[in-house]
Amino acid sequence: MVLTNHAHHVVSSTPYNEYSILKTIEAGWHLGYLHHTAAHDVHPMSQFFGPPTKPYSLPSMRVDSLTGYNARLKTTPTLSPVSTPEFHSSSSEAGVLTSTNPYFVRGIAHQVGSTLIIHESRPGVLSGSVSVNLAPSSGRNISFSSSSHPVATTKISDPSAQGVQFASSSVTSSTVKFPVVTPSQLASTAIITGLTLNIGSGAPIGPVTATVSSHGQILGTVNMGTVGKPRPTTVPEMMAPVALRHHMAFPFIPPIAPKGQHQIVLRIEGQYPTSQANDPNQYRTFASATNVPVIADSRALLTPQAGKQYWIEAKSHQNRTWSMPATFSVSR
């Protein structure tokens, strides 16, 4: 039985099951989807109750600025031509790729690198542990942030099957390791978020590469991002977000704009890795007069739970074109 506040009854041809009620609640409250409710064949019962509304947006949000960032940005060389992410696979066991190619500034710690996506070609490829190792060419000038807590989550096509399960990560200056608790029974997709890097003042300009391996076998080589800044364009160019204590900084290269047009609007969206593609369940928009805005996690409704992924983009107040997004999580 379904009760509504409508005076008439509603007949639906859409198939529902016991997970549909939970998915309806999760969608209505913008909570993300748990386990089986993330399946594409589990439908929310919005036909009976109406579509979910956007979450409550705070009327105002304090925007601070990250001291010292612009001095480092000024001394960081400009990239030419603009670098793009590359994918080099050394194994047929898995496909390894990244979500974005963030730009890193020299001399700034806790910059958020790419989200890694690992597609198993068969069940059980990810076993023992999964390691992300910075290339030796990075030297001492680039390292993983020891205070970070990267998270590995799993997405599978059949939620009733057993996907690969990970324990908590361990972090050293050159390696992030995720112990595998249970290998997959069905080929899975592992999503690694929260990889945060310290970029030294002597870091070489160009891609920051890392190898991804499991059980001693190299699965692929990826770009974690690129040291250097892009050239200004008519839209803002997002740099790598910076993870601070209970705050996030979202630096960008200001756009080429007519005199007096300096206000920038930024938009945050987020979803859990197990959610359906293009199904953001969080929205937050704010204006900034600084190119290094800093906001509190609590004010922007950011959460570290379940490896939730976010992306942020920016545009001029008078412009309709948004920048390419930068991705991040708040796993510290």
C-alpha positions in Angstrom: 0.0 0.0 0.0 1.2 3.5 -0.9 -0.4 6.5 0.8 -0.1 9.9 -0.8 -1.7 13.3 -0.2 -3.4 13.2 -3.6 -7.2 12.8 -3.9 -6.9 10.3 -6.7 -5.0 7.0 -7.1 -1.9 6.5 -9.2 -1.2 3.4 -11.3 2.3 2.8 -12.4 3.8 0.2 -14.8 7.3 0.7 -13.4 8.5 -2.4 -11.6 9.4 -1.8 -7.9 10.9 -4.0 -5.2 11.8 -3.7 -1.5 14.7 -1.5 -2.3 12.6 1.1 -4.1 11.2 2.5 -0.9 14.7 3.0 0.5 15.9 4.5 -2.7 12.9 6.9 -2.6 13.9 8.1 0.9 17.6 8.4 -0.1 16.8 10.4 -3.2 14.4 12.7 -1.3 16.9 13.5 1.4 19.9 13.5 -1.0 21.8 10.8 1.0 23.4 8.8 -1.8 22.5 5.2 -2.5 23.5 2.3 -0.3 24.4 -1.1 -1.8 21.6 -2.6 -3.8 19.7 0.7 -4.1 22.4 1.9 -6.4 21.4 -0.7 -9.0 20.1 0.8 -12.3 17.0 -1.5 -12.2 15.9 -0.2 -8.7 13.6 2.7 -9.4 12.6 5.4 -6.8 8.9 5.8 -6.4 8.9 9.4 -7.4 5.9 8.8 -9.6 3.8 8.5 -6.4 5.4 11.2 -4.3 6.9 13.6 -6.9 10.6 14.2 -7.8 13.1 15.0 -5.0 13.8 18.6 -4.3 17.2 20.1 -4.2 18.7 20.0 -0.7 18.4 23.0 1.6 20.9 25.6 0.7 22.4 27.8 3.4 21.5 31.5 2.8 25.1 32.7 3.2 28.6 31.1 3.5 31.7 32.7 4.7 34.5 32.8 2.1 38.1 33.3 3.3 41.3 33.2 1.3 44.4 30.9 1.6 47.3 33.0 2.6 50.5 32.5 0.7 49.0 30.6 -2.2 49.2 33.4 -4.8 52.9 34.0 -4.1 53.5 30.3 -4.9 51.2 30.5 -7.9 53.1 33.5 -9.3 56.4 31.6 -9.2 55.0 28.4 -10.7 55.8 28.2 -14.4 53.0 28.4 -17.0 52.4 25.2 -19.0 52.7 25.4 -22.8 51.1 23.6 -24.5 48.4 22.7 -21.9 49.0 19.2 -20.7 46.3 16.5 -20.9 46.0 13.3 -18.9 47.5 10.2 -20.5 46.8 6.5 -20.0 49.4 3.8 -20.2 48.4 0.3 -19.4 51.0 -2.4 -18.8 48.6 -5.2 -18.1 45.5 -6.8 -19.7 44.3 -7.7 -16.2 42.7 -4.3 -15.5 42.1 -0.9 -17.1 43.3 2.0 -15.0 42.4 5.7 -15.6 41.8 9.0 -13.8 38.9 11.3 -13.5 40.7 14.6 -14.2 44.1 16.1 -14.6 44.5 18.7 -11.8 47.1 21.5 -11.9 49.5 21.6 -9.0 51.3 24.7 -7.6 54.9 24.4 -6.4 55.4 24.8 -2.7 51.9 23.9 -1.5 51.0 20.8 0.6 47.8 18.8 0.7 46.8 19.3 -2.9 44.2 16.9 -4.1 45.2 14.6 -6.9 43.1 12.6 -9.4 40.5 10.1 -8.5 41.7 6.7 -9.7 39.4 4.2 -11.4 40.4 0.5 -11.8 38.3 -1.8 -13.9 39.0 -5.5 -13.3 38.9 -7.6 -16.5 37.9 -10.7 -14.5 37.0 -11.5 -10.9 39.8 -11.6 -8.3 42.4 -9.4 -10.2 42.5 -7.1 -7.1 43.9 -9.3 -4.4 46.3 -9.1 -1.5 46.5 -5.3 -1.7 46.3 -2.5 -4.2 49.2 0.0 -4.2 49.6 3.4 -5.7 53.3 4.2 -6.0 54.7 7.6 -7.1 57.3 7.3 -9.9 61.0 7.6 -8.7 61.3 10.6 -11.0 59.2 12.6 -8.5 62.1 12.4 -6.0 61.7 14.1 -2.6 59.9 17.1 -4.1 56.6 15.3 -4.5 55.1 13.0 -1.8 51.8 11.7 -0.5 50.4 13.6 2.5 50.9 11.4 5.5 47.9 13.0 7.3 45.5 12.0 4.5 43.1 9.0 4.6 42.4 7.9 1.0 39.4 5.6 0.5 38.8 2.7 -1.9 35.2 1.9 -2.7 33.7 -0.7 -5.2 31.1 -0.5 -7.9 29.7 -3.7 -9.6 27.1 -4.3 -12.3 25.2 -6.8 -10.1 24.7 -5.5 -6.6 23.7 -8.9 -5.3 27.2 -10.3 -6.2 30.3 -9.9 -4.0 32.5 -7.1 -5.1 36.1 -6.5 -3.9 36.3 -5.1 -0.4 39.1 -3.0 1.1 40.4 -2.3 4.5 41.6 1.2 5.6 44.5 2.6 3.7 48.1 3.2 4.9 50.1 6.1 3.6 53.9 6.7 3.2 55.6 9.4 1.3 55.7 7.4 -1.9 53.0 4.7 -1.5 49.3 4.4 -0.6 48.3 0.9 0.1 44.8 -0.6 0.3 44.6 -4.2 1.8 42.1 -6.4 0.0 39.8 -8.0 2.6 37.7 -10.0 0.1 38.4 -10.5 -3.6 35.5 -10.0 -6.0 33.2 -12.8 -7.3 32.2 -10.6 -10.2 34.6 -8.2 -12.1 34.5 -5.0 -10.1 35.4 -1.3 -10.5 37.5 0.1 -7.7 37.3 3.9 -7.1 40.1 5.5 -5.1 39.5 9.0 -3.7 41.3 11.3 -1.3 44.9 11.0 -2.8 46.5 14.1 -1.5 50.0 15.3 -2.5 52.7 17.6 -1.1 54.3 19.5 -4.0 57.7 20.9 -3.1 59.1 24.2 -4.4 61.6 22.1 -6.5 59.1 19.8 -8.1 59.7 19.2 -11.8 57.2 20.8 -14.2 55.0 18.3 -15.9 53.0 15.2 -15.2 53.1 13.5 -11.8 53.0 9.8 -12.6 52.2 6.8 -10.5 52.0 3.0 -11.0 49.0 1.0 -9.8 49.7 -2.6 -8.8 48.0 -5.5 -7.0 49.6 -8.6 -5.6 52.9 -7.6 -7.0 51.6 -7.2 -10.6 51.6 -3.7 -12.2 48.2 -2.9 -13.6 48.9 0.5 -15.1 50.5 3.9 -15.0 48.5 7.0 -14.5 48.9 10.8 -14.2 48.0 12.1 -10.7 48.0 15.6 -12.1 50.4 18.1 -13.6 52.8 20.5 -11.9 52.4 23.9 -13.5 49.6 26.4 -14.3 47.5 26.8 -17.4 47.3 30.0 -19.4 44.4 32.3 -18.6 41.4 32.0 -20.8 37.9 33.6 -20.9 36.7 31.2 -18.2 38.4 30.4 -14.9 40.9 27.6 -14.8 40.6 25.4 -11.7 43.7 24.4 -9.9 44.0 21.4 -7.6 41.9 21.9 -4.5 43.8 22.1 -1.2 42.6 20.0 1.8 42.9 22.0 5.0 41.8 21.1 8.5 38.0 21.1 8.4 38.2 23.5 5.3 38.8 23.2 1.6 40.5 25.7 -0.7 39.4 26.0 -4.3 42.1 28.0 -6.2 41.7 29.1 -9.8 43.4 31.1 -12.5 41.2 34.3 -13.0 39.7 34.6 -16.4 40.6 37.3 -19.0 37.7 39.7 -18.4 36.8 43.3 -19.0 37.8 45.7 -16.3 35.6 45.6 -13.2 34.2 42.1 -13.9 36.0 40.1 -11.2 33.3 38.3 -9.2 33.4 34.5 -9.8 30.7 32.0 -9.0 31.7 28.5 -7.9 29.5 25.4 -7.9 30.0 22.2 -5.9 28.3 19.0 -6.8 28.8 15.6 -5.2 27.8 11.9 -5.3 28.8 8.6 -3.8 30.9 6.4 -6.0 28.3 3.7 -6.1 25.6 6.1 -7.4 24.4 6.0 -11.0 26.4 8.0 -13.5 25.5 11.7 -13.7 23.4 11.4 -10.6 24.7 14.2 -8.3 22.9 14.5 -5.0 24.3 17.7 -3.6 24.5 21.2 -4.9 26.2 24.3 -3.4 26.9 27.6 -5.1 28.8 30.6 -3.8 30.4 33.8 -5.0 34.0 34.7 -4.4 36.0 37.9 -4.8 39.3 36.0 -4.3 40.9 33.5 -6.6 41.8 31.2 -3.6 38.4 30.8 -1.8 38.4 28.8 1.4 35.2 27.4 2.9 34.4 25.3 5.9 33.3 21.7 5.3 30.2 22.1 7.5 29.0 25.2 5.7 29.3 23.6 2.3 27.7 20.3 3.6 30.9 18.3 2.7 31.2 14.8 4.2 34.1 12.3 4.3 31.8 9.3 4.5 32.0 6.4 2.1 34.6 8.1 -0.2 32.0 10.6 -1.5 33.3 12.4 -4.6 32.8 16.1 -5.3 33.6 18.3 -8.2 33.9 22.0 -8.3 33.7 24.4 -11.3 33.7 28.1 -11.7 32.5 30.9 -14.1 32.4 34.6 -14.3 29.2 36.1 -12.9 28.2 37.5 -16.3 29.2 34.4 -18.2 27.2 31.2 -18.8 30.2 29.0 -19.6 31.5 26.9 -16.6 35.2 25.9 -16.3 36.4 22.3 -16.5 35.7 20.8 -13.0 38.3 19.8 -10.4 37.4 16.7 -8.4 38.1 16.2 -4.7 37.0 14.4 -1.5 37.3 15.3 2.1 39.1 12.1 3.3 41.7 13.6 5.5 
